[in-house]
Amino acid sequence: MKAKSLLIAMALSLLAGGAIAQSRDTISLGLIPYHYTGGGAIGVKNLMKQHDGSFVCRLSVIDHINSGYYPPAVLLGTSFYKFAPTGAEITDSLFVPGDAFNRYYMLDKNPQGVGNLRVSTEPDGEGGTNLRIAHFPDDDFIGNISEDVVVSLCEEVIHSFTQGMIDCRGDLIWTYLVPVTDSTWESHIARFGLDGTRKHDAVMPEGHSFLPFGIFSEFPLKYYLWDGDCYYHDNLSLYVYDSLFQLKNSYMISRNFLPDESYVYFEFNNSFSQTFLVPDCDDVLVAAPYSDYSTSSGTWPVYDSVQRGVAVARYDLRTMQQKGLAMFNDYPGPNTMTIPMCLFKSADGCLYFVYRETVWLDNGMEDPTPITAVKMDPNLNVLWTRYIDTSKGYQMDYVSCQVAEEKEDEVKIAVVGRNTYIDKTTIPYTYTQGLLYFCLSEKETSVGISGEGMEVRPYCFYPNPVQARLQMQFSPDVQPKHIELYDLQGRLVRTQQSNFGSIDMSQLSAGTYMMRVTMEDGKTYSDKVVKE
């Protein structure tokens, strides 16, 4: 199905008020169309790997009412896309129009066999709320349900904020908010079997309503919730619940993760999924952005002039002492923003961390930089770094990552995000949004992409355009042999065989150059560099 017809079909489905499943014709994944009214946006909510190796992605589709300085967001509906496990193409899609209930969906694999799950809450028609557990096979996508279980969640219409997950015992864990008065809510956490059997329901302590949660350990089974918000300059609180959802313990992780540096802080953030916690036996791993306010001028830190990066730290849960730390700041400067994208532990104990840095230009526009994937040993020593280029003119946010495949000697990561193309030839600028999906493999030097010219490299370089000196940063597992610069006529203008940390371009004429990087193993990479 062509892109235009998909867009029209989604718009018609919205008018008709019903879900519509698209055909299995493959669709290019560069900028996937969706119902877009000109003032709206899409947000990637989660990416799920299916049993057959393909992926399903859930997106919210919203519009903004043109009123006031901050127009309110209106949920138009939810889009689902199915991706082929290799290559950049969509094999199926579904659009479900929104309603006043602001429906929440959760996607996951069925842990009790083949097939997958789509879980949602919905009104029961009698003033209460139902929980719907829809089972769908791998080959029929989520529009063709093989088993549909509907169970009563509560006798009230719940708040639209809900969370869900499948725990290690194969049960569905669901949190929801029940109204007590017109302005107060009671937070619940419940356990259901996938057949709809209610196994346990408990009221959570006040203040735990909107906290992210996950499995903490399996033996004995525990769950954790964490709380941290950079807007209020909080430390991170970690709460541990037992299998009956009773609060058993709590811990505190300080924002100030460098004891000797009074102005270097973690920027913990609940709202935008920019903080990740991973349990590891008696330790917990934390990844979050940080800000170095000591670089600010004046007697009091000025937020707009701080250095920013991202850090991963290991803490002993018994003593809360820091046991390891890794800090990343590939693009130093006050205009850099760093966003963690995923952190997970492989079967051999190594850690894979994916993050993205953005450099903001003086005109307020974003200059895309590579997405960075890092492999670390359990002590947080970097084993390798890979940089995934994004095309100029595009910016990527609302990102979700999943382990696509994990073998004894290889891990493959799938990444999907909202991709926005900015046409700067128009006044005002024109924005076109869609999806970008690729798969990063530890062993391979390329990724399955959407034809945007993206490549995986073991180095990054900045700034580009450059005025004087081009900075180079290489992965610790590679060694460059030489770097060559060619002009557009193909003439060699510079060769560098040592001191690979930077390239002096101050004496070169303004224009575009081709940089060719040759590694000791014989691999070569080519990049365009603009000299101002």
N, C-alpha and C positions, 0 to 999 in steps of 0.2 A: 504494500500500500504506500502510495506516495505521501510525502510530508504534508502537502496541502490538504489531501483528503482526510488524513488523520486529524488535522486541526478542525476541519469542518465537522467531522463525526463527533468529536468531543463537544463542540459547541451545541450540536443538535441534541446530544445526550443530556446536556444541562437543561435545555428547554423542555425536553420530554420528561425530566425528573426521574430518570432511571439509569442504571448502570449499563455500560455498553462495552463489550469485549471486542477488541480489534482482531483482524485476521492475522495469520501467521506469516504473511509476507514480511521479509526482512526489511528493516529500515535503517538507514545510515544514522550513526549516533553522534554526528558532529554537534548540531544544535537541534535537538528533538523538539518539535512543536508541542504546544499544549494550549488549553483554553486561556488566552491572555488578552485582557481587555485594554491594555495600554498602561494601566496604573498598577497592575498586580505583580505577582512574583510567585515562584515555586520554591519550596524548601524541601531538601532531601531529609527524610526522617529516619529511615534505616534501610540497610542492604542485607538480604538474607540469601545464604547459599542453600540451594535445594539438594535433594539426594542425588539427582542426576548430574550435578555439577554446574547447572545453570544458576542464575541469580535473579531474584525478584527485588525490586526497589519500590519503596513507598514514598510518595511526594505529596505535600500539601499544596493546594492551588488556591491563592488568595487574591482578593482585589482590594483596592483602597477607595473609600468614598471621598470624593473631592470636596472636603470641607475642613477648614481649619489648617493650622500649620502642620499638625501631625494627624493626618486622616486615619480613621479607624480601619482596621483590617477586617475583611469579611471573608469567611471560608466559602469558596465556591465548590470545593469538593476534594477528593483524593484520587490521585492517579497512581496506577501500578504499572510497572514495566518489567518484562522478562528479558534478560540478556542471555545471549549465547555464552557458554563458558570460555570460548576463545574467539577472538575477533571482536570488532566493534559493531554489533548489530542488535536490533531488538527483534525478538521472535513473536512477542505477543504483548498486549496491553489492555488495560481496563481503566475506565474512569467512572467514579461513583460520585454523583452530585452531593454537595453538603446539605445540611438541614439545620434547623434551629438548635438541635441537640449537640451540634459540634462533635460529631462522632470520632472516637479514637480507635485506631487499629493497631494491632500487633502482629508481626509476621515471624514465624519460626519453623524450624523443621519438626516433624513429628518424631519424638525420641523413642516411640514405641513401635516403629516400623517405617515403611515407606510412606511417602506423601508429606504434606506440609500443613501448616495451621495458619488461619487468619482469625484473630480474636477481636471482638469489638463489643462496645456497650451500646444499648439502644433503649428507647422508651418501651415500656410494656403495654402502653395504651390505657392503663388504669392508674396512672400517677406514680408508677414505680419504674425500676430499671432492670433490664435483662442483660445477661452476659451471653453472647453468641460465640460458640466455638465451631468454626467451619473447617472441615477437613477437605483438602483438595490434592489430587495426585500430581506428580511431577509433570506429566505430559498434558494436563488439561488446564494448567494455570489456575488462577484464583476465581475465575468466573464460572467454573464448572465444578460445583461442590459435590463430593461423594458422600459426605455425612455432615449434617448440620445439627448441632446440639445447642438448645436454648435453655438457659436456667435462670431463675430469678436471682438477681444480685442483692437488691434491697427494695423496700417498699416506698422509697422516695426517688425523686429525680436527682441524680447525683450531679456534682460539679463536673464540668467538662474535663478537668485535669485528672487523668488516670495513668497508671503505669502497669506493665505486665512483663512477665518473663516465665520461662520454663526452667525449673530447677533440676538438680542432678538426679532427683528421684522420679522425674517425668511428670511432676505436677505443675499446674498453672498457678502462679503467684500473682495476685492482682491487688493493687491499691486503689482506693477511691474515696471521695469526700462526700459525706452526707450532711445536708443542712440541719442545723440546730435552731437557729433563728435566721432572720433575714440577712444578717451580716456575719454570722459565725458558722463554722463547719467542723465536723468531727471526722478525723482521718481513720480509715479502716484498712487492714491488710487481711486478705483471705487466701485460702488454698483450695483449689478445685482439682479433681481428677479430670482427665481429658474427655471422660464420658459425661461430665457435668456434675459429678458427685461433689457436694460441698463437704470439705474435710475439716476446715477450721476457719474461724473469723475472729479477729481481735481489733480492739481500738488502740491506735498508736498514741504515744505521748504528744502533747500539744507542741506545735512547732516542727513536727516531722512530716507534715502533710506533703510538701513539695520536694522532698529530698530524693536524689537518685539512689538506687539500691541494686544489690546483686548478691551472688553467692559468695560467701566468705571462705568457708571450708566445708568439706564433705564429711569428715569424721572427727567429732560429731558435726552434724549439719548446722551451719550458722549462716546468717545473713548480715550484711552490713548496709547502713545508710550513711551518707556523708554530707556535710554541710559546710559550705564556704562561699563567700560572696565578696568579690573584689570591690564592689561599690561601697561596702561598709567596712572595708579593710579588716576583714575577719581572718582569724586562723582557721584551719580546717578541723572540723570535729568529725570523728568516726564513731558510729554507734553500732554495736554488735547485738543481734537478736538471735535467740535460739529457735529451734524448729517449731515451737509453739508461739512464736512472735513475742516473746517476753524480752525486754531490754536487759541484757546481762552485763554489758560493759561499755565504756566510752573512752576515747583517746583524743588527744589534742596534738595536731601537727602545726608547728609555728610557721607563720608567713616568712619570718626571718630565717631562711635556711642556711645562711652564712653567718655564724655567730660573731665573727670579727667585723662584719660589714653591716652597720646599723641601717643603711639605706637600700639594701638589696632585698626585695620582697617577692615571694610568690604572689601571683594574682589569681587566687582561687575563684572559680566562677561556676555556679550551678546552672545559670540561665542558658548558656550557649554551648554546653557540653565541651568546655575547654579545659576541664580537669579530669584526669583518668586515674583510677585506683586499680591495682592488680595485686591480689593476695599471693604470697609465696611462702608456704609453711608458716613459720612464726614471724614473718616479715610482711610488710606492705610496701608496694612500689607506688610512687606518686609522680605524675607528670603534669606540669602546668606552666603557663607563661610566667615570666618574671620581669620585673622592672628594676633597673639600677638607678635610683634617684640620686646617688652620689655624683653622677655626671652632670647634674643640673647646676646652673649658675645661680648665684644669689644665696641669701641666708636660709631660704626655705625652698624645698624642691619644687620645681615647676614641671608639671606633668608632661607638657609638650616637648620638653628638651631632654627626657630621660633616655637611657639606652635600654633596649628591650631584647629579650631572647626567650628561650624555653629551657626548662631543666627537668631532669628525672632524678629522683632521690629514693634511696632504700632506707626504711626505718625498721628497727626491732620493736615489735608490738609489746614486748614485755617491759622494755625500758624506755621506749620511744627515742632511743639514740639513733642518730643518723649513721648508717653503715656504708653508704656509697653515694656518689653524686656525679652527674654528668650534665654539663651546661653547653648549650648550642646558641651561637649568635653569628651566623654566616654573613650577615649584612649589617655591620656596626653602624650606628647612627641614630639620631633622634626620630627619624621618620619611618622606622621599621616596626611592624607589628607581626608577632609570631603566634600561630595558632596550632596547638596539638591536634592531630587527626585520629590517631589510634595508638594504643600501647598494648602489646600482648606478649605472653610468655610461650615459647615453643616447648615441645616435649623434652628437648635436651637441656632446658633451663635457660637458654639464651633469650634475649629480649629483642623485639622488633618495634621500633618507634618511628612513626611517620608524622611529619609536621610540615607546615607551610609558612614561609615568611613573605611579607608584602612590604614593598618600599613605596611610600607615598611621595609623589612628585610635588613640586612647589605649587602647581596649579590645582592641587587637591585630587588629582587622578591617581589611580593605582598602577604601578609598574610591576607586572607579574614577574615573579622569580620562581625558580624550580621548586617543585615539591621534593622534600628530602626524606629518604628512608634510611634508617640507621639500624645496624645489627650490633648488639652489645652482649658481652658475656655476663654471667650472674653478678659480677663485681662492678658492672657498668663501664667496663673498658670497651671502647669502640673497636669493633672488628672490621667493619666496612661501612661506607656511606655511598648511597646512590642518589643522583639528582635527576628528577623527571622534569624535563623542560615543558613549559606551557607556552603556547604561541603568544606573541606580542599582540596586544589588542584585546586579549581575553583575561578575565579574572574568574577565579574559581572559589566558591564558598559553599556553605551547607554541605559539608563533605561527610560521607560515611565510608568506613573501611571494614573489610571482612577478610578472614583467612580463607583464601580460595582453595588451597591445597597444602597439606603438610606431610612431607615424607621425612625419612630419616636424615637425608642430606640436603633437603630443599624446603623452603617455605615460599608460597606464592600468595601475594596480597592483591585483592580486588579493591578498587577505589572508584567511587562514583560521586559526583558533585554537581552543583548548579554551575553552569558555565555561561558567563555573560560576555557577549562581544560588544565592544564599544566602538562605534563608528564616529571618529573624531573629525570627519570631513563635513559633518553637518552642524548647524547651530540652531538649537542646542544639540548636544550629542545624542545619538540614537543608540538605544540599548536593545539587544536581542538576546533572549535567554533560552536555555535548553539544558541538556545533560551532557556530561563528559564522563566516559567510563574507560578504564584501562586496567590491566592486570600486570603487576610487577613481580618478576621472578628473580629469586636470588642468583640463579645460575645463568640466566639469559641476559643479553645486553640490549634487548628490545622489548617492547610491550605491545599487547593488543590494544589498539587505539582507534580513534575515529577519523583518522586521516588529517589530523591537525598538525602533522609534522613533529610530533613529540618524540623524544628519544630519551633513553636512560644513559647517563654518563657518570663516571666515577670522579667528576670534578664540577665545580661551579666557578663562575667568573662575574665580576661586577666592578664598577658600574658600567652599564651599556645603554646609552651612549657614554663614552669616556672622554675626558678632557686631557688628562695627563698620564695617569698610571692605572692599568687594568689589574685588579687584584685576582689572584688565582687560589683556589682551595681544592686540594686533592684528597681522596679517600686514603686512609692509612694502609690499605692493602694493595695499592698500585704505586708504580714509580714511572713518572714521565721520562721519556728519552730526549725529546726536543719539541719546541713549539715554533711554528713558522707562520708568518703573516704574508699574505698575498694581496695585491690590489685587484681591482676589478678587471684589469687587463691580463691577470694571471702572472704578474711579475712578483718575484720574491723580494720583499722589502725588509724583512727582519727574520733572523733565526736566533733562538735562545736555547742553550744547551745546559744551563745550570741556573740556580737561584730562581726556581719556578714559582715563587710566592707572588710575583708581580711582573708586569711587562711595561716598560717605559715607552709610551706612545706620544710623548710631548713634542717630539721633533717631526712627527709624521703630519702630512697634510690632511685637512678635513676631508672626510669621505667614508665609504664603506670598505671594509677589509674582510678577507676570509682568513680565519685563524684555524690552522691545522695542528692538532695535538697528537703526537705519536707516543705510545707507551712502550715500555721495555719489552712487553710481550708481543709487540708488532701491531696491536690494534690502533687504529687512527680514528679521530673524530674531527668534524668540521663545524665551525660556528661563524656566524656573521658578527662583526664588531664594528660599531659606528664611532668614528672619531669626530668630535665636534671642533 
